[in-house]
């Protein structure tokens, strides 16, 4: 559709409403995809159904999309292998022997620190944090909703503040496409102005230190203290037993079996960006680099276990396939989310939301409006990266034409994208956080929303103040 109208918001809105109402994420995303192609096909439901199937399959034709789906399966294999090796148990035992994690508050702090340190890619962050911290949360009776909130708040919010990872490379490319000189300098200058990302990270830390339980989170914490991991009608996003195979009794639990593969994975990410960018990390492929990093980490884990005579190649293969199968539901959700993003792009959903921004605004109003517009697009489409692709070409040139500094506008767009993504039930990061914490997805959305709205409100005020000062 060349002229986006209000109907372009129907598919993502339908997916969001159905997800909250029915708690069926798969069917809700599929319904949004179908509704979108029905509109494109002139409101013909049968033709729309056929086009939905065709275009969903076509999602995998994109190398970037295929890399993301394959990455999901490989990270499942890596997590299962590390669990089987005793790496997580060894790491937990190491912390306990040194009395580092002795209560629920310290287990929460560990989850926050892992999320803050592993900043190469948001999905890796939440999956690693969830795998390591979930046993400790269960032991000390801290709710899995709290775990999902902490790892969600220290994934994309941390990644967006780092220039030389997949997120940074992507946004630097968008800046350069707008003719911005010294794109890296502009990005770095936007970091202290990225009020939502900074606020979300600090609020999560404050929640850990002072036990701030807002709204539904308080009830979730009370339930967990009574020994109940889930509400009676909850449907955890994943069967945790699939990603937690029986421990290997041939070797004692060793922390190195978890730490070394993760360190290799973190170090491999910038190497991948450097190689795929032919010497320029900013031009590297984030999707390819992430996949390489996880594959090398999996290979490292295999080599460790073979050297320790802990498992045979056949046993490692079976464990890896079982772990990959455990994240197959996530791969399906990502496929449907990408398909929904494609049809939203076809309908011009993001462009229509962005067109609602009035002209002739002062910076004190324009910055909060840019923040709100980005949040609305990300919430509606479930993708912060797609939001950046829509809003950066709008906000950055506007700042340049008005003779205003670009960094605050860049920060407003990035902040809004993370806020909307953080709040949306159809966001892949939000969904993956629910899976990593093995909690019900809608329970995660409901318990996280008060925190997201708090940080979002503070960010909006901060952007208004910034607008008065520039």
Secondary structure, DSSP 8 states (H G I E B T S, - for coil): --S--GGGGHHHHHHHHHHHHH--HHHHHHHHHHHHHHHHTTS-HHHHHHHHHHHHHHGGGSHHHHHHHHHHHHHHHHHHHHHHHTHHHHHHHHHHHTTS--SHHHHHHHHHHHHHH--S-HHHHHHHHHHHHHHHHHHTT--HHHHHHHHHHTTHHHHTT-TTSHHHHHHHHHHHHTT-TTHHHHHHHHHTT-HHHHHHHHHHHHHHHHT---THHHHHHHHHHTT-SS-TT--BSS-TTTSS----SSS---THHHHHHHHHHHHHHHHHHHHHTTT-GGGS-HHHHHHHHHHHHHHHHHHHHHHTT---HHHHHHHHHHHHHHTHHHHHHHHHHHHHHHHHHHHTHHHHHHTTS-SS--HHHHHHHHHHHHHHHHHHHS-HHHHHHHHHHHHHHHHHHTT--HHHHHHHHHHHHHHHHHH-TT-HHHHHHHHHTT-BHHHHHHHHHHHHHHHHHHHHHHHHHHHHH-
